[in-house]
Amino acid sequence: MPQQQIDLSGIFHIQKDYISGIDTTDPTLRQKVSGIQSQLDKLHTDFKDSTTSTNTVLDHQQDMMNIVNTEKQRLLLKKEQIDTSFEGKKRGILLNDSYRQRFEQYTKIIVIIVFTLAIFIGILILGRNFPIIPSFVIDLLSIILFIVCIFSVYFSLIDIYKRDKLNYNELDLQGPNILTPEEIEKKSKDAGKTGNLIGTINTGSCVGQECCSDGAKWDSSHNYCISESIYLNRYGSIDTLAIPARREQFSTMSIILNNNFIQPNSPNEYIGYSKI
């Protein structure tokens, strides 16, 4: 309900002139009327003074409101600058942490190589100081040592190159394979030749594993692509990746072929309706 505002200035003005028109010859009554009129004039004067004072206060309040709004805008601008600076520092910390983790992986590779060379030198010294050890044993140990070293370095490098260059904690996965118009047209023609009518209208869409890029697998439980490492952590086995995605397709109307799942002409004018 809207608030009603009452202007009292008109009431005081009318009240001031309420008895000004009274004319009497009685001295006593005239004196009383004159006294009342003096009090009304004084009341009207006080009201005008209070109105002026109130207007001054309101003007000061408006000035104060302008000052507060100006200060608010200044603080908001300062906050925006601080937030921008904070985001920049967070981005710098993220980059430094990414470089640090990448450098740690390269350091581990160097440690593996140095450790392998140290063990190899130890094996050679052992073979020279103990001639009783057959040479083929020394050679076999050396071969095994270098094979382990090569595989460790190889998989470490693969893990490094799979990481995002700006954020080491994220994988740099390639986007989905997008077919060119020529490839789409060729795929539709090949599908038409093989009798695949659905494939002839498939304009570049994908189903299941076909939607995933290299290094990612289709999660049929959630219907999206995830990395192989996440899939292994979630399901514990890579063999379940072979589960095909669900496809919608046409069904034959033959009762014999579809195991009575789809019945032709059902419901009809005789059966298949519920009771009213």
ABEGO torsion letter per residue (X at the ends): XBBBBBBAAAAAAAAAAAAAABBBABAAAAAAAAAAAAAAAAAAAAAAAAAAAAAAAAAAAAAAAAAAAAAAAAAAAAAAAAAAAAAAAAAAAAAAAAAAAAAAAAAAAAAAAAAAAAAAAAAAAAAAABAABBAAAAAAAAAAAAAAAAAAAAAAAAAAAABBAABAABBBBBBBBBBBAAAAAAAAAAAAAAGBAAAAABBGBBBEAAABBBGBBBBAAAGBBBBAAAAAAAAGBAAAAABBBBBBBBBBABAAAAGGABBBGOBBAABGBBBX
